[in-house]
């Protein structure tokens, strides 16, 4: 099965265990499910989704809630054991966050401190064993603090399979086990004004020079995007690299991941070919729905050592040639004196 979001890795025991978070994000999949083969060859398949609200109600793909500060919301999550053996689960609420390097959406583990909506979720039970081919609905409440900030708070209700499933042996001979979890996304919008905003900082321009004299190099632009507002924003980044006299070296446009309020992520983009020697300027402009555009830039002297070495050798040869020419002229002048 293809995971629906980036996994998280954590050491649990020896042999090594990998914690894989498979998430169901709003509108992406009709349900979230995980499957693994146990050591006895049986399949441990299970799913997690919001409990149906009754006949005639639309099927929910995620928890999308609205409430004022101080409100208490009641809901329920359904865990279905689709396998042929009982499965023991740990169930908890978790904050969502953007991964630092690529902006992927992830959820905090059960042992981590939850500071936002993950801490507001209280389940009737945090542990249960579901028999084979059975499902269980777990009620929970979301208690919104009186001082909760307006805007969207994103987290998830997570079911973690307590068992470590064998995943094989690595090339180095280490046994690897897998522990799987599924998160159903929870978006709680607290009443109040919405203020979307993005900022871009920390722009860095790196150049990998070509291997031969006067060969073009490759330019890479890194930058950090921060959500400065109170609602998730997905936008675009326009990157322009120019040379000393304003000539365009490269232009790129890329979509940004969904960035949660207060979160930031560092992104990298290959800007393509760059001159072997030049004074480069990289400008990054970030825009998002409802958010004003923001721009940051950086300057970088691009140097290709093979090119500089060739220029230095040529200059040295020219200097030697000119010196010999001047010496010859002085000699001819003395002979004709």
N, C-alpha and C positions, 0 to 999 in steps of 0.2 A: 504494500500500500504506500502511496506517495504521501509524505507528510504535508500538512497544509500550512505550516509555518516553521520558521527556523528552530532547530532543536537546541537544548542547553545541555552541557556536559558537566557531570559532577562525579567525583570519586565517592563510592558508597562503601565498598568493602574490597577484600582481596579474595577471589579474583576480581578484577576491575568491573565496575558496573557503570553503565552509561544511562543517564536520565534523559529520556527523549520526551519533550513536550510537543504533543501533536494537538494543534489548536483548531477550533471551529470558529471562524471569524464571521461577523454579521454579513449575510448575503453571499458568502463565498461557497458554502456547502450546505446541503439540506440537513445534515447531521454530522456529528464527529464520531469516528470509530477507529479503534486500533485493533490490530490482530498480530499475534505472535505464535510461533510454534514452540511448545514446551519440549522438555527433554524426552517426554514419552511420545512425542509426535502429535499430540493433541493440539487443537487450535484454541487459543484464548482470545476470542473476539468479543468486543463490547463497544457500547456507544453511550454518549452523554448528550443530552439536549434539554431545552426547557420543557417542562411538563405541559401537555395540551391543556388549554383553558376550557375545553368542553366541545360538544358537537356544534358544528357551524362556525367555530372560531378558526381564524387563519393559523396555519402552523407557524410557529415562531422559530427563527433560526438563531436568535440570540436574545439576551435580556436587554431591552431598551426601555429605560424607566425615566420618568420625570417626577420631580418632587421639590417642594420648598424646603428650606433649612428646618430641621427639627422633626421632619416627617418620618414615619415608620412604614416601610413597604414590605408586603408579604408576597412570597412567590415560592416556586418549587422547581427542583431539577430532577430529571429522570435519568437513572443509570440502568442500562439494559445489558444483561449478561447473555451474549449470543452463543456462548461456548457450551461445551459438554461437561464442564466441571465448575465447582464454585470458585468465585474470585473474591478476594479480600481487598477492600478499597479504603483509602484515606481520602476524605473530601474536605475541601477548605476554600475560602475566598482568598484572592490574590490581587495585588496591584499589577497593572500592565506597565511596561516601560519600553522605550526604544533602545535597541542594542547600540553600544557606543560607536561601532565601526560602520555599520551599513544601514542602521535605522530600522531593522526588522523588529516586529512586535514580539515581545516575550513576556513571561509572567514570573513573578517571584516564587521561590520554592516555599514549601510549608515551614521550614525552619528559619526563613528570613523574616525580618520585621516588616509588617505591612503598615503603611502610613496613611493610605488614602482609602478608596472604596473597598479594598481588600480587608481593611480593619473594620469596616462598617457592616460586613456580612457575618451573620451568625446563623449557622446551620443547626437544625434540631439534633443531628448527630454528625460527628466527624469521622466515624469509622463504622463499617458494616461489611458483612459477608453476604453476597447475593448468590443464591443457588443457580445451577445451570438452567438456561432457557427461561430465566425469570427477570423481572424488572422491578425497580423500587423507586418511589418518589420521595425525595428528601425536602421537606419544607425548610425555608430559611427566611430571615428578615434582613432588611437593609435599614439601619438606623442612621439617618442623615444628621450630622451634628448641627447644633444651632448656629455655629460659626463657620459652616461649610462655605467655601467660596463659590460664587455663581459660575456656571459653565459645566462642561462635560468632564466627568470623572470616569476613567476607563479601567476596568479590571476583568476578572473572570471567576467563574466557579469551576474548580478543578477537581477531577477524580483521578487519584493515583493508584495504580495497581501495586499492592505491597510486595508482590513476588518479584524476584529477580529471575528473569528468563534467560536461558543460555542462548548466546548469539554466535558461538564459535570460538575459534582460536586465531590470534593474530599471527603474522609472519614470524614474529619474535617468540612465539610459543606461549603467549599470555592468554589465559582464558578470559573471555569478555562476556559479561551479562548485561541485559537490558532491563531497565525499569521504565514502564510507559505511563504517561499521563495524558489526559485530554482536558482542555480548557474550553468552556463555553463563554464567549465574550459577554461582558456585562457593561453597558453604558448607562450611567446615571447622569442626567442633566439636572443640575440644581438651578432653581428659578433665579433669574437676574439677567442683567445685560450681558450679551456675548461680545467679546472683543478679540477677534482673531488677529494674530500677529506673528511674524517671523523675523528673525535677524540672521545675518551671516557674518561670521568673524573667523579669525585664524586662517586667512587665505595663505597658502604656501604654494610656490611654483618650483618644481624640481625638474631638472633636465638630465637625461641620460645621453651623453655625447655619442656621436657615431664612432665607429672603430677605425675609420680611415680619414685622412686629411680632407677637409672641406665636405665631408659627408654630413647630412642633416642628422640631428638627434631626435629624441622623443621628449615631449614636454608632458608633465603630469601635474594636475592642479588638485590640491586638497583644500577643503574648507569645512567649517562647522556651521550647521544650521540649528537654530534654537527656536522652539515655539514659545514666544513671549506672551501669548494670549491665554484665553481660558477655554478654548475649544480646539479639537483636533483639526489640523490643516494639512492638506496635500497640495503641493504646488509644483513649481518648476524652477530650475536653475539655468540661467543663461551665462555661458562662460565665453569670454573673448580674450585672446592673447594677441598683443600687438608688439611691434618692434620699435626701435629707437626713433624712427621718423614717422611713426603712426601707421605703418603698413600692417595689414592684418596677417597674422601668422596662423591663427585657428579660431574658429567659432564652434561652439557646441551648445546644445540644449538637451536637458535631461529632466525626466519627471522625478520628483522627490517622493520618498515614502511617506505614509501617513505619520505625522509627528504629533505626539500627544502634548498637552499643555505642560510647560515646565521641563520638557525633555529636550535633549540635544543629541545630535549624532554627527560624526565626522565622515564625510564622503570623499571619494577620490574619483577623478575622471581623467582618462587618457586624452590629452588635447591634440595628439598627433605629432607630425613632423615639426621640428623647430630649427632655426638657423644654427650653424656651428658656432658663430660668434655674434652676439647682439645684446642689446639692453632690452629685456622683455618686460612687459607689463601684463599681469593677469587681472582681469576684472570679473567678478562674480556678482550677478544680480539675481535675487531670489524673489519670487512672487507667489502668492497663494490666494485662494478664493476669499475675498473680503478683506485681505491683508494688504497694506501698502507695500510697494516694492522697496527693497533694501539692497544696498550695494557695498562691496568691499573690494579693495585691490591691493596688489603687492608688486614690487619691482624685483627683478632678478637679472644679474649679469650672466648671460649664457656663455660659457667658455668650453671649447673643444680642444683638449690638450693635443691630440694629433694635429689639428689645424694650427694651433699656436706653435707647436714644435716645427712644423713645416715652414711657417712664416719666419720663425727664428733662424732656421737653417738658411732660408733664402736671404734673409737680411744679413746674416754673417757672410755668406758667399758674395753678396753685393758689396759689402764693406771691404772684403779682401780684394775684390776686383777693382774697386775704386782706388784703394790704396796702391795697388800695383800700377794702375794707370797713371796716378799722380807721380809715382816714383819714376816711371818711364819718361814722362814728360820732363821732369827735372833733369834726368840724365841727358835727354836730347838737347835741352836748353844749354847745359854745360858744354856739350860737344860743339855747339855752334857759337859759343861765346868767343 
